[in-house]
Every structure is written in structure tokens, then in C-alpha cells.
Amino acid sequence: MKRSLYLAIATIALVAAPRVSQAQLGLVKPFQLGIAGGAAQPMSDLKEGADLGYNGTVAMAINLPFIPVGLRVDGAYNGFAAKASGGAKLHVVSATGNVVWRLPSVGISPYLIGGGGYYIATTTVPTSANITDKNFGWNAGAGINLPLSVFKAFVEARYNSVKTDTGKMEFVPVTFGIMF
């Protein structure tokens, strides 16, 4: 009799669990591709020599259905113009791997994101050769998912820090994007 009761409880749990988890997580898609863009705010030493810049990002997300943690790989391009005249520009290309932790909520879905990756910073000055600096760095930030019918929109801000040969490069892109 006890064995039948345990078997019935286990069967109900197995049948009900996927429905409950899908409802709680808002039907999380296992794989998503996305694009984002926005402004990039230089910080610390970079703020002294660069103006507000821009950001473009492509992303691939791997969402785990039963836990609030997922993975995201981002490729980003950030551009900054020099404050001083002369047409100097800084371009930062990065490839990062990140962990995304979805926070529990109703409606909009806040999340935390952070990880590390490879950053390539190129300084272009019209009167001299380009200077390229390649280093590893890290990022951490937060965002909000806005679920829509066909795709998911998001707003995100992430602090990026890269130790370079000449010091530390820090910037915060604030982006708006969509995930398919």
C-alpha cells in the first residue's frame, strides 16, 4: 500500500513539475539570439580622455529551464571619441562569457550578469600608426527583461574593467536590446 502511495506521489510530481516550472519561469526558451545597442560611459582614467561613446552587441543565450541561472556569450563593439581635438578615437572589441542569474519577480524580470573575456582596444590617431592593446577583462551588471509576445526586450547596464599596459580601462555601456 505504501509503495503505491509513493508511486502515485512521484507520478503526480513528475507530471506537475514541468508545468509549474514553466509557469514560474515564464516559458524560458533554451537558446536565444539577440542584438543590443546604446551609449557607453567612460569611467576612471578613460573618462579623462574620452567622451561618451556608443555600443553595439550581439548575444547568444543558453537558458537552463529548471534553475534561474543561464549562460550568455556576447560580442561587443564600443567606440569613443577623444576629448582633445585631432580626431583620435578608441575602439574596443570584446568577446565575453557570462553567467546570468534571473531574479524572481512578476511581470518584468530583473537579472544579474557577470563574466570575463578578451578585449581588444585600438587607438586611432590620424597622424600616426594605430595602437592595439589586447587583454583579458571582466564585467558585471544588471538588467531587466521585458517579455513581449514574439521576442523579449531588455535594458542592461554593465561595468567593464580591463587592465592594460598603460593602466586600467573602465566603461559602462547602457544598452537596449531584443532576444529572439
N, C-alpha and C positions, 0 to 999 in steps of 0.2 A: 504494500500500500504506500509506504513512504517513497519507494523508488518511483512509483507512478506520479506521485505529487511533485517530486523533484524534476522528473522528466517534463511534466506539464509546465512548471515554472520556467524551466530552461527554454522550452519551445516558445512560450509567450515572450520571454526576454529577447530571444533571437529575432522574432518577427517584429516586435515593437521597437527595438533599439534603433534600427536604421531609420525608421520614420521619425522618431523623437530627435535623433541627432541631426537629420536633415532639416527639420523644422527649426531646431535651435541654431544651427549654423547658417541658415538662410540659403540652402541648396548650394553649397560650395562646389564650384567646378574644379576638377582635379588639375587641369592645365589651363593657363590663360596667357595671352599675349597682350601687350599694352604699349601705349605711347603717351608721353607727357612733355610738357614744356612750361617754361615760366622764367622768373627772374632769379639771378644768383647774386647774393650779397657777399662781397669780400669781407673777411674778418681779420683781426690782428694785424700782422705785418703787411699782408696783401691789401688791406684797407687803405694803407698809407699811399700806395702807388696805383691802385686800380679803382675805376668807377664801378657802379652797379652793372652787372653783366646779364647774360641770358643763359638758359639751359634747355637742352633737348635730350630726352631719354627714351630708350626702348627697353622693354622689360619682358621677361618670361617668368611666370609664377607657377610653382608647384604647391598646390594646397592639399593638406592632409585632412581627410573628411571627418575623423572622429576626435581630433585634438585641435586646439586653437593655434597650432604652430605650423608655418609653412616656409617654403624657401623661395627666394626670388633672385634672379640674375639680371643685373642692369648694365646697359651700356649707355654712357652719358657723354655729352659734349657741352662744355661750359666755355663761354667767351667773355673776356673782359678787355676794355679799352684802358690805356694808361691815362692817369690824370694829367700828366705833363704833356705838352704838345709834342709833335713829332711823329704821330701815327703808330706808336708802339702798341702791340696787342699781346694778350696772353690767352692761349687756347689750352684747355685741359680736357683730355680724353680719358675716360676711365671705364674699367670693366670690374664690377664688384659682385660678390656673392653675399647674400643677406639672409638673415632669419627674420621672419615676420611673425609677430605674436598678436593675434586678433583678440581684443579685449571684449568681454561680454557686454552686450547692450541691446537695446530695442530700436529698430529703425536704422539710423546711421550707425556705422560700425567703426569705432576707433581702433587703431593698431599701433604697435611699436615696431620699428625696423632698425636693424643694425648689422654690420658686417665689415668685411675688408676686401681689398682688391688692389689692382695695379693702375697707377695713374701716370699719364704721360703729359707733361706740361711743356708747351713750346712757346717761347717768346719770340715775336717777330718785330724787328725794327727795320724800317725801310732802308736805312743807310748802312746796315751791317748784316752779317750772317745770322740765321736763326739759331737760337739756343734751346736745346731739348734736354729735359731732365726727367728720368724715368725712376719711379719709386713706388713702394708699397704704401698704402694708407688705409684708413678706416673711416667709417661713417656711422652715425646714429641719429635717429629722429622719430617722428610720429606723424600719423596721418589719419584721415577719416575716409572710409569708403561710403559712397552714396549709391545704394543699389537702384538701378533703373531696370526697365523691362528687358532690353536686349543686351546691354552691357553694364559694367559697373564703373562709375566715375569715382575719382579720388582726388583729394587735396593733401599735399605732403610737404613737410619741411625736414631737411636732413643736414646735420653738421658734418662736414668733411674735413679731415685733417691728414696732411701729407708732410712728412719730414723730407726736406730737400737738402741739396748740398749747401745752399746758402741760408737755411733756416727752416721755418715751418710755413706751409701754405694752408690757410684755412678759409673755407667759404661755406655758405648755406644757401642751396637752391630751394626755392619755394615753388612747387610745380602743381599744375592741374593736369590730370590725365584720364584716360579711359582704358579699361581692361576688357578684352573680348573673350 
